[in-house]
Amino acid sequence: MTDQKEAAPARTAPERSGFDRRLLPPMLLGSVLNPVNSTIISVALVPIGAALGAPPAQTAWLISALYLATALGQPVVGRLIDLFGPRRMFLAATALVGVAGVVGTLAPNLGVLIVARVVLGFGTCAGYPASMALVRSEARRTGRDSPATVLTALAVASQTIMVIGPLLGGLLIAFGGWRATFALNVPLAAVAFLMGLLRLPKETGTDGRTDTDTGTETGADTAPGTGRRRITERLDLPGMALFAVVLVSLLLFLMDLRPDRWYLPLITLAAAAVFARRELRASTPFIDLRVLGGNGPLLTTYGRAVVAYVVSYGFLYGFSQWTEDTYGLSPFHAGLVQLPMALVAIGISMATGRRSSVRGKLLTGGVGQIAACALMLTLGAHSPLWMLLAVALVFGIPQGSNSLGLQNAVYFQSDPERTGSSAGLLRTFSYVGSMIATATTAAAYGQRADTHGLHTLAWIMLAAGVVYLLLTVFDRTLRRTTAV
């Protein structure tokens, strides 16, 4: 049997005593590929619509397409990472990001752009669950929990990109047009792939195989095809297919809320029932509902993620479109207005990253969301510029607190053997919230992002913020959930 220590690259003595810092660059870059593509599009929607003759209700599909693909792909890729290790999935996914960047840059119409965003969604699936799996594997290797600074670095990197994405998008559009926001993925993917190739270890997944194995599993039967059959069984392909039906039907309904699409929720419920029955009976389920169902704190965290991202992305997309369409800012200045949010979010994440209280981070984010949504209701077409900056500044508080708090909660609440898939599910539930925000924004604005639509959106975001705060205040288990 191949020993895992022999399969992994040799490491120096100092590295064995603590977290291997060489892993941080690919982990950080892989984790930000999705946030950069989620946020940079916010200031590109209006220019794309103008260039291709598409109203907000149609360009909203550029957002929805990425979230649909990512929400489906994250737990699937996370499960593959749990079984086979992060390296192979990381390399394949980052290569896909580069392909999507080329397709988007050369796209002749909105339909091809939407396809490029779907490919981007699948391509950016591996970064975050791979990073969380590496954090867990380093904890096993060193015999102690990974330092809080590593989890903080992941959160700060994602938050930094999330909040400077609009500004970066505005700069790219100012100098290279909206196509530059897609072309950016080519160099990012190339650098991420190279760093992953050079620095990610060829470690084993929970199936006991290394990245160099192409035949049977270590310790498995060596009869022809036996290893492949066991791998297929452990992947639970029927479970994955049913999960895909549940998500696709649900998200298609959320993306376009109309009475004549009544059949989609029925498909969702029917597929969910069959999926639950399958997973409860499977020997190696894709999502272990028995374990997940008994983990109330983790389920609450997932629910909290849904409403948190309704608020976060409602602001990101709704506010950006309003500042361009009604307030009259250029894409560059629309991104610049959100700079205070970036600075505050980064400061909050760095200041609270070393603190042990997960509950404190979540409470801070909950109160910040409510305050920011209330301020958003005061905005109008003739509001002074400082009011827009003030709203963005207050939104930086939940942006800096929520992501870090949710990430820490999942790390300490999840089954250690399913860290990758648990992290993927966190992103899936987050994208459900983002999809709700996208559908709400499209419904509130219709053909134009006016002030009435902005206030309608703000009321919905405020309601979601209240739900988030209540889920946090009454969750007593958070008092026992602390980072280290």
N, C-alpha and C positions, 0 to 999 in steps of 0.2 A: 504494500500500500504506500502511495506517495505521501510523504510527510509534508504538511502545509508549510512548515518553516523552510523546507528545502525548495518548495515550489516558488516561494516568494523571493524577490530580489534580496540580496544580502544587504543588511543594514548595519550601520556603525553602532558601537556601544552606546553613545549618547542618545541615539534615536530610540533605542529599546527602552529607555527610561521615561520617555515622554512622547507626546504626540509628534508624529513625523511631519514636520513643517513643510517638507517638499510636496506634500499632497495638497496644500492650501491653494496654490495658483490654479490648477485645473478644477478643483472643487468650486472655487469662487466664480471662475469664468463660466463653468457649466451651469451654475445656479442662476446666473443673471441673464442667460440667453432668452429665457421665457419672459422675465419682467421687462427687458428692453424692447421686445417685440409687442408686449401687451400695452406698454405705455407710449411708445414712440408714435404709434398709429393715431393717438388721440388728437394731435395737431395736424395730422395728414389727411383726416377724413374730409374736411372742407375743400382743400386743394384737389384731392382725388375726385370728389364729387363734381367740382367745377370742370375739371379736365375731361371727365368721362360722361358728364351729363347725368349724374346719379344723385337723387335726393338723400337726406339722412336715413330714411327708412331702408334704402338699398345699401348704402355704404356701411350700415350697422352690421351687415353680414361679414365684413372684413374682421370685425371684432368677434362675432359669434363663431365664425369658422375656426379660428384659432382655439377658442375655448372649448368648442365641441370636440376637436381632435385631442386637445390636451387633457380634458376631463376624462375622456375614454382611455387615453394612452398612459396616463400617470400611474394608476394602480397596476395596469398590465406590465408595464416596464419595471415598476417597483417589485413586482413578484418575480420577474425574470432576474432582477438584480439579487434578490434574496436567495434564489436558487443557484445562480451561476456566477455571482460576483459582479462588480460594477464596471470593470474595464471594457469588456466587449460591447456592452450596451451603450456605454458612454461614447466610444469611438464611432459606432454605427450611427448613433443619433446626431452627433455633431456633424458628420459628413452629410446627413440629410438636411441639416440647417443650411449648409453651403449651397446645396442644390436648390433649395427653396429660394435663397437669396438671388440666384441667377434667374430663376423663373419669374420672380416678382419684378426684378429690374427690367426684364424684357417684355413683360405682359402687355398685350395690345388692348385688352378690355377688362372690365370689372370681373367677368367670369374667371379669367385666368388668374387674376389677382386673388380671388377667393380660393382657388386651388392652391396657390402658393402659400396662402395663410394656413390652409389645412396641413400641408406638408411641414410648414414651420411648427405647427402645433405638435405633430408627432415627433419632429426632430428635437424639440426642446423638452421632451418628456423625461429624459434620463438624468439631466444635471442635478436636480434637487434630490430625488431619492438615492442617487449614487453617492452624493455628498453625505447624506444622513447615514447611509450604510457604511461608508468609510469611517465616519465618526464612531459608530458602534464597533466596527472591527478593530479600530485603534484602541478602544476601551478594553476589548478582550485581549489584545496583544500586550498592552502595558499592565493589565491587571487592575486598572482603576478607571473611573469615569473620565472622559475627555474633558479638558478644561472648558469652563464657561466661555472663555474668550473665543474658542473655535465656533461654538454655536452663535455667539454674538457676531463674529465676523461674517458668517453666512447671512444672518439677518440684516446686518448693516449693508452688506453688498447688494442684496436684493432691494432693500429699502432705498438705498442711494440711487440705484438704477431706476426704480419705480418713480421716484420723485424728480429726478433730473431728466428722465426720458422725454417729457414734453419739451424741455429746453433744448435737448440734443436734437430732437426731431425738428424743432424750429430752425436751428442752425443748419441742419442738413438740407432742409427745404429751401432756405434762403440762398444757399450756395450751389445746390445741385438739383433742386426740384424734388417732388415727392418720391421719385424713383430711387433717390439716394437713401431713403429710409429702408428700402429692401436691399440695396447693394451693400449696406453696412454689414449684413450677415455673412458675406463671403469672407472678409478678413477675420471677423470674429470666430467663425467656424474653423478656419484654417489654424488659427493660433490655439484654439481649444483642443482641436484634434491632435496637434503636435505635442502639446503639453500632456495630454492624456496618454499618448503613445509612449512618451519618455518617462513619465513620473508615476502613473498609476500602476500599482503592483499587480502581478499575475497571480492574485490570491484565489483561493477556492471559494465557491459559494457554499451554501448549506448542503448542496448535493455531493460535495466532496470532489468536484472536478476543477482542474485549473484551466486557465484560458487557452492553454496549448493542447488540451484534450479535445479530440474530435471523434473518438469512438465511444466506448462505454463508460459508465460512471465508475469511479474508484470504489472497489469493493462490491460492484454489482456483478450479476451473472455475465459471463463473457460469451454466451451464445449469440450468434448473429441476430441483430435486431432487438435483443433483449434490452440493452441500454437505452435505445431510442424509444421503445415502448414505455419503459419506466419514466423516462423524461417527459413523454407526452402525458402520462398519467399524472405526474406531479404538476404539470402546467395547468391541468384542468381546462382544456380547450372548450368543452361545452359550457362550463361556468363562465369563462371569459366571453363567449358569444352571447350568452343570455344577459350578462352585465352590459354588453354593448347595446343590446336592444333596449334595455331599461334606460340607459343614459341618452341614447340618440332620440328616442321617442319623447322623453321628458324635455330635453333641451330644445328640440324642434318646436315643441309646444310653447316653451318659454320665450323662444326667439320671435314668435309671431302669435300673440294671444288673440285668437279670433274664435267666435262661437262655432264656425263651420269646421273647426279642427278638434271637435269634441272627442273624436276617436283616439287621438294621441294619448290622453291620460288613461284611457281604458287599456291601450296597448302597454303602457308603462306599468299599470297595476298588475295586469295578467303576467307580463314577463317577470316582474318582481316576485310574484308568487311562485312561479316555476323556478326561478333562480334560487329563492330561499329553500325550496324543497330539495333542489339539486345539491346545494352547498351543505345542507344539514346531513345529507346522506353520503357525500363524497368522502373517501378516505383521506385525500389530500386536497381540500377545497382551495379554490382561488382566493376567496375571502372567507376565513373561518368565522362563520356567523355565531357559532357556539361561544367562541372566545370573545368576539367583538360584542355580542349581545350581553355578555356578562361583565363588560368593561364600560360601566356607565359613565365614568369620568371622560373616557376617550370619545364616546358618542356625543357627550355634551360639548366637548371641544370642537368636534366636527360641526355641530349645529351652530356653535358660536362663530365658526369660520364663515358659514354661509351668510349670516346677517352682517358680519364685519365687512365682507367684500361687496355686499349690496351698497353699503355706505361708501367704501373706498373708491370703487369703480364708478359709482353713480357720480361722485364728484369729479373723478379724473376725466370721464368722457363728457358728462353733462356740462360741467363748468368750462372746459376747454372750448366746446362747440359754441356755447353762449358768448364767451368773450370774443370769439371771431365773428359769429353771425350777427349778434345784436350790439355788442359793445364796440365792435369795429376794429379789434386788434389784428395784427398780422400773425401768422403762425409762430414766427420768432418771438414776438412780444407776448403772445398768449402763453408760450412756454416760459418766458422770463417772469411773468406774473406769478408762476408757481414756484419760483426759486426760494422764497421764504419757507415754503413747505419742505423743500429739500433740506435746507440748513437745519430747521428745527427737528425734522425726523432723524437726521443723522446724529444730531446732538443728543436727542432723547435715547436713541438706541445705544450709543456709546456710554452715556451716563448710567443707564440702568442695566446694561449687559452683565455686569459683575454681581448685581444684587440677586439674592437667592429667591426672593418672592415672585413666583409666577403670577399669583393673584394680584399683587400690587401693579404689575405691568398691565394686566387685563383691565383692572379698574380704572387706571389712568387713561387707557385707550377708550373705554366706554364713556367716561365723562367728557373726554375731548371730542368724541364723535357728536354727542348731543349738542355741545356748545357750538361746534362748527356748523352743524346743520341749521341751528337757530340763526346764526349770523348770515347764512346763505339766503335765508328768507327775507333779509333786509335789502338785498341787492336789487338794483334797477338799472335801466339803460343809461341813466344820468348820474349814477353813483360816482363819487370821486374815486380816483385810482387807488388811493390809500385803503379804501374799504375792500377792494378786491385783494390787495396784498394782505390785509388783516385776516380775511377769510382763509387765504392760503396758509398763512402762518399758523392759525389755530388748527387747521387740518393736519399740520405736521405732527401734532401731539399724538393722535391715534395712529398715524402712519408709522411713527417711530416705536410705538408701544405694542400694538396689536400683533404685528408679524412676529416679533421676538417672543412675546408671551405665548402665542399659539404654537410656535415651533418648539419652544421649550416644553410646553405641556405635552405635546405628542411624543417627544423623545422620552420623557419619563413615564408616560402613561401606557405606552405601547409594548407589545410583546417583543423582547429583544431579537427573537428569530424572524420577526416580520417588520423590522424597522423600515426597510425600503418600501414595502407595500403600504405600511401605515402612513409614511410620509407622502406617498403617492396619493393615498385617499384624502389626506389633508388638502392637497392641491385640488383634487377632484371636487370636494365640497366647496373649496374656495371659488372654483370656476363656476359651480352652480350659482353661487352668489353673484359672481361677475356676469353670468348670463341673465340673471334676473335684473341686474342693474342695466344691462344693455337693452333688454326688452322694455324696461320701464322708461329709459331715456328715449328710445325710438317712439314709444307711445306718447310720451309727454310732449315731444317736440313736433312730431308729424313731419311736415314739409319744411319747417324752419325752427331753429333753436331760439325762441323768443323768451321774454321774461316770465310770462305766464307759465310756460312749460318748465322753466327753471324752478319756479316756486312749487309747482306740482311735484317735481322730482325731489325737491328738498323736503317736502312733507313726508314722502314715502321713505326717504333716507332717515329722517328723524324717527319714524316709527321703528325702523330696523335698528337704529341706535339704542332705543329704549329696550327692545327685546334683548339685545346684546348685553346691556348693563344688568338686566334682571337675571339672565343666565349666569352672569358672573357673581353677582351679589349673593344669590341663593345656592351657589355651588360650594358646599362645605368641604368637598374633597380637595379643593384648591389650596386650602390651608396646609395640607400635607404634601403638596406638590411643589418642590423647591429645586432650583438649579444648583449646581455645585461649582 
